């Protein structure tokens, strides 16, 4: 069984890829070379919203919806490890209103995902300071 990685933006319904010449990459889900870990740097949600004339918080909400899709698909395919880099030290310099929106999204995700996390025996580890 293979999982095709390609144009994640299109797959998730969040926009067109910047690279028009992307070629799908088939990644095995079983066997010696199976996919075990995917790491994603979450970046550009605020810019995405601004380009559409929306408040930056709307971009962060859309990013949170995308994360929910990624987590569900990761569980579905049996991915062992998913790393999401979602908040850097520099993000603390953002305006208070935007920081509040981001923290509320994180809190909502943790509360609303609790049951699913437990049912799927997901271990959640927060890394950083």
Secondary structure, 3 states (H helix, E strand, C coil): CEEEECCHHHHHCCCCCCCCCCCCEEEECCCCCCCCEEEEECCCHHHHHHHCCCCHHHHHHHHHHHHHHHHHHHHHHCCCEEEEECCCHHHHHCCHHHHHHHHHHHHHHHHHHHHHHHHCCCCCCCCCC
